[in-house]
Amino acid sequence: MSATPRHGHLHPALLMRLTWRNLWRHPKRTLITLSSIGIGFVLAVFFIGINDGSHNSMIRNAIKLGEGYITVQPVGYLQAPANDKYLAEGGRLREQLLALELPGQVDARIALRVLVSSPYNSVGAGLEGMAATDQRAQMLKPFLMEGDWLAADDERGVIIGEGMARKLKVKVGGKIVVMAGKRGGDSEAQLGRVRAIFDSSMDELDNYLVISNLALARHFLVAEGADPASEPLTRLAVSLNDPDSLSEWTSRIDSKLGSASIAVLDWQQMMPQLVQFVVLDSAGAYVFLAVILVLIVFGIVNTVLMSVLERTREFGLLRALGLSRLHLLLMVFMEATLLSVLAVGIGWTLGGLVHLWFSHHGLDLTSMLGDSTAVAGTFMDPVVRTELSQARVLQLTLIVFLTTLTTGIYPAIKAARVTPVAALRT
Amino acid sequence: MTLVRLEHISKTFRQGDIEVHALTDINLQVEEGEFAALVGPSGSGKTTLLNIIGGLDSPTDGRVHLNGTDVTALNESQLSDFRLFQLGFVFQAYNLVPVLSALENVELIMVLQGRPESERRERARHYLDLVGLGKVMERRPSALSGGQQQRVAVARALASGPRLVLADEPTANLDSDNATALLDIMHKLSHEEKTTFLFSTHDPRVMERAERIIQLRDGKIEHDKVIADVQAQ
């Protein structure tokens, strides 16, 4: 006899063979379980993909319409915006940013609180000085109802929203006066001529925004005492080609430009309301995921527990032959594990196909949402495409996998508790 | 040489408020190479005694020594290993793992023992040939008759190289021809392999082939008789 009596050793190949064959002892039952878990997983992938897709669409639009992924602006401006808080050395800061050769776009902007008047009315407004190549300009161009975007050398032209045009009773070609209070109590006024009117369906923009070239807006900063040669700005907006590089570039820009007077902020710091909205809205998706997980738990428990209960005598035999409790626990736990691996595999195969389809073709919500796609100060593209980040794929896989593993513990313990004499007597 | 030594073994079960004495003060020695039968009517304590010898159950009192080891002093994990390396079992029914072929069933214990694949494969084939199942070794239990299944169990019990094979009513579910064939195989292998067999039965055909008959009644040994030359009978 060549084997030296030591300890029983459950060879991995035997364990896998037993696990696989036990799983397919009742093929119909296993297939039904796998199908139900697979379908649940597909639904989870789809709904979470749509959820993430719509949120990301809103975030992207908010970032493009807003202040980019990263904003460089005077310290304290976010907490208490004021026209006398500006970046006096705007030109130099912009050059420094461009020297970083970041993958994306740097837009120089001047944002001011102003009063806009026509012969008929006066309204409070936000003047946004920007170049025609600005990301925000690119976003607003498709919304133009009348007129054309400002020419690069147009020092008097302004573009206003449909709501403001209505209030001021002005049309394309009409004149308005833009006025801003100065530190010390005086005011500065500039004449503007309406070159175009836009309709974004977002009241915050249509009723409030006045767009000009940087030159017109800069008059107000000069009036505050800024040196025009230094190309003063109120902020620099950075767009990134790869949103995942946000934290990397935020810290790089901060170490280069950040100071006691210059703040470098990411979009989440700039738009806390949007972050809050996304978090709250995502809660629904998590509730859905929880329901799916409950279904998965019942599926696995049903299959593995039933298969344990009907094999009590067999477990008794195996224990009698020399398998330890640990061996039995491992065997049943492996069955739950293999079931979950198969379920996640099937889930991702089917879910991946569904995701591919909807990420390419999208889900057209026009009939559901109509023209009103404005949400939380931004807007959602009416055709929502599913999006799944690597983190989300990992999260979904781990949650489903760990849930199924945990679910396998109870049947495994039940199997390990079998005593040979009692089991063989059944 | 004494392989099994039982000292004052008693087993008491509790059924509600009533105590049932399944075994009372059993003292017994089984020598190496014996082909011995535990006989007696139903409820006489045969299965309980086999279970205690095999470490599947523990006595209320007394000691079991097997091949120099005090089985009653082993913990559960040690008992598992003890059964794996020292004992072979043949039960009345449900002896085999349904998802494994006859060959894999015979190999099972040897895999757990950690024997190399080539050795266990060779031994499994050898013992299946010895029990006359060389041609059906790839079949699963559901494709084998009851008699064939019991023969696979015998092959499995012997292939792992045990010191003692315990068989609890191995022929109880077999017809006369199959029962006789199984006993002939067990008896032949007991001699060829020099393996000790202790089996329980109330089947007269089995008793005829035993070399020693230990008669139990009401949990006590009533007779213990060595029959010199069974093969000559």
Contacts between the chains, C-beta under 8 A, distances in Angstrom:
chain1	res1	chain2	res2	distance
A	1	B	161	4.2
A	2	B	115	6.7
A	2	B	116	7.9
A	2	B	119	6.3
A	3	B	85	7.3
A	3	B	110	7.4
A	3	B	113	4.5
A	3	B	114	6.3
A	3	B	115	4.9
A	3	B	161	7.1
A	5	B	81	7.0
A	5	B	84	7.9
A	5	B	85	3.5
A	5	B	86	7.0
A	5	B	113	7.9
A	6	B	81	7.3
A	6	B	85	7.8
A	6	B	114	7.2
A	7	B	81	5.4
A	8	B	80	6.0
A	8	B	81	5.7
A	8	B	84	4.8
A	8	B	112	4.6
A	8	B	113	7.4
A	9	B	111	7.9
A	9	B	112	6.2
A	9	B	113	7.5
A	9	B	114	4.4
A	10	B	111	8.0
A	10	B	112	6.5
A	11	B	111	5.2
A	11	B	112	7.8
A	11	B	114	7.7
A	14	B	108	7.5
A	14	B	111	4.9
A	14	B	112	7.9
A	17	B	100	7.8
A	17	B	104	7.7
A	18	B	97	7.6
A	18	B	99	6.7
A	18	B	100	7.5
A	21	B	99	3.7
A	21	B	100	7.4
A	22	B	99	5.8
A	25	B	98	7.4
A	25	B	99	6.2
A	313	B	94	5.3
A	314	B	94	7.1
A	314	B	97	6.5
A	314	B	98	7.2
A	317	B	91	7.0
A	317	B	94	6.3
A	317	B	95	6.8
A	317	B	97	7.4
A	318	B	97	7.1
A	319	B	80	7.3
A	320	B	54	7.3
A	320	B	56	5.7
A	320	B	83	6.7
A	320	B	89	5.5
A	320	B	91	7.6
A	321	B	83	6.8
A	321	B	84	7.0
A	321	B	89	6.3
A	321	B	108	7.1
A	321	B	109	5.7
A	321	B	112	7.7
A	322	B	80	5.5
A	322	B	81	6.9
A	322	B	83	4.7
A	322	B	84	2.7
A	322	B	85	7.5
A	322	B	109	6.3
A	322	B	112	5.6
A	323	B	80	6.8
A	323	B	84	8.0
A	323	B	112	6.7
A	324	B	76	7.9
A	324	B	77	5.9
A	324	B	80	4.3
A	324	B	81	7.8
A	325	B	76	7.1
A	325	B	77	8.0
A	325	B	80	7.8
A	327	B	112	7.8
A	420	B	56	4.7
A	421	B	51	5.5
A	421	B	56	5.1
A	421	B	57	4.9
A	424	B	56	7.9
A	424	B	91	6.4
A	424	B	94	7.6
